[in-house]
Amino acid sequence: MKLTAKRTALLSLLASASLAATPLMAEPLDISEVEVVTDLEAVDANALDRWPEIAADLTVAITSGLDELMEEDGRYSVSVDVTEISNAGATMLGEDGEFNRIEGWAYVNGPGSDMPLEKLKIELEAEEGVALVPADVTIKAPERESFYDALVAGFAYEVSSDVSELQTEWLKPDQAEDNS
């Protein structure tokens, strides 16, 4: 096959266009720190009386979920503000401390800004399901601690998942969406 100057130029142009269309590798989101605070002062709540260790447990779980992005000298940090822990809408939990909803905000902070570079609304609610159970099967409700562990793990997963999807080129000072 003999290439003419026109065909060679056309092939070169197409090759250049396809290389230009290939996305460049995004700079990794290197996170140095995760901090969780529980700010329930805006509502009449007693969740911290029942679960005083929830902020520490969430910090460990979120840090673990972001393990691949964690670097000692990372340029970014994640702070999470838990603003609601409730059971069916009631912020005053019963004696057993049972709750089915955790809500809050995750902030990605980074170089070049005193304000968050990204703000993510995080909501997790457990719902009771109705299932048909054969007559010879007994269903046992989870232990209090198992339910707590599941909700903490679920909330941490949501934060980790949402933060992991971010790319550094999306993080611009003063561009965090403010929906609070």
Salt bridges, closest charged atoms under 4 A:
GLU27 OE2 - ARG75 NH2 2.11
ASP30 OD2 - ARG75 NE 3.50
GLU84 OE2 - ARG101 NE 3.53
GLU95 OE2 - ARG50 NH2 3.52
GLU103 OE1 - ARG101 NH2 2.50
GLU103 OE2 - LYS121 NZ 2.74
GLU123 OE2 - ARG101 NH2 2.78
GLU125 OE1 - ARG101 NH1 3.05
GLU143 OE2 - LYS140 NZ 3.07
ASP178 OD1 - LYS119 NZ 2.82
